[in-house]
Amino acid sequence: MDLRLGFFTGAVHEWSAEQAASAIAETGFVGIEWEMRAGEGHIRRDAATVDAEERRRQSEALGLEVCCVSAHPSAELLDRRTVPALVESARATGARLIRAFAPPFDPSRPVDDQLGEVRKVLARHVDGYDDEGVTLVIELSEETILPSPELIRRVCEGLDSNAVGALYDPGNMLNEGNLAPAFALAVLGDLLHHVHVKNEAYVRTDGRWAPEIVRADEGLVDWRQVFEELRRVKYAGWVVIDHCSAEPSIDRMILEREVVERLWAQD
């Protein structure tokens, strides 16, 4: 299996869209994942089609394939404007995948009600999938109501897995929802559509332990094992670096790419 490696513009959100795309192409990536925000950003939710058409022109001019359009947490999943804007952005850029985060857990409300709200959003997307041809994935992430493979599977039960599914980010799952890679992929099954790569280590700050982004080969996630399991299940989707382990720069982006390529090759 070949590695389809991309880079997420949310990692360089302070750069202009032109700077971000040029750097991603210059540093050897073949795919670009554009970020959509509720306010200012590379794609603005309220100007999604116009911005996304420009992002497509920029990407194509640099030989980059747009693999996904992803919502920043400011563009909330339960806001009825968010998924339509993501779909518009995906269709304008030629992407077949959109990503959002589930909302945070509210301990004052029944958990079934909260999971049901997410399911309603997913079900609405399923209803339009045949016309849209765009898959909506939820990123498994700490501090949301869907941190784990088993919870996304519960929410998606009975829904078309071509239309909805999961983004697998083992770095996120170190804090909540952590499963061994083989177990996580077995639970996700055909809901797996996208993978984000980062690693985390825990550091002691002001008397408390907190996660810190580090290189893919330095933290608690064993990416060689993750990649081995992805190959075993014949995962054919994109692998996207979604954070830099230091201040973003051309040299740092090249290093992040080289580390992931080496881990994928099992060197």
Sequence and secondary structure as in RCSB ss.txt:
>XXXX:A:sequence
MDLRLGFFTGAVHEWSAEQAASAIAETGFVGIEWEMRAGEGHIRRDAATVDAEERRRQSEALGLEVCCVSAHPSA
ELLDRRTVPALVESARATGARLIRAFAPPFDPSRPVDDQLGEVRKVLARHVDGYDDEGVTLVIELSEETILPSPE
LIRRVCEGLDSNAVGALYDPGNMLNEGNLAPAFALAVLGDLLHHVHVKNEAYVRTDGRWAPEIVRADEGLVDWRQ
VFEELRRVKYAGWVVIDHCSAEPSIDRMILEREVVERLWAQD
>XXXX:A:secstr
    EEEEGGGGTTS HHHHHHHHHHTT SEEEEEEESSSSSEEGGGHHHHHHHHHHHHHHTT EEEEEEE TTS
 TTSTTHHHHHHHHHHHHT SEEEEE     TTS HHHHHHHHHHHHHHHHHHHHHH  EEEEE  TTSS  SHH
HHHHHHTTS TTTEEEEE TTGGGTSS   HHHHHHHHGGGEEEEEE EEEEEEETTEEEEEEE TTTSSS HHH
HHHHHHHTT  S EEE   SSS  HHHHHHHHHHHHHHHTT 
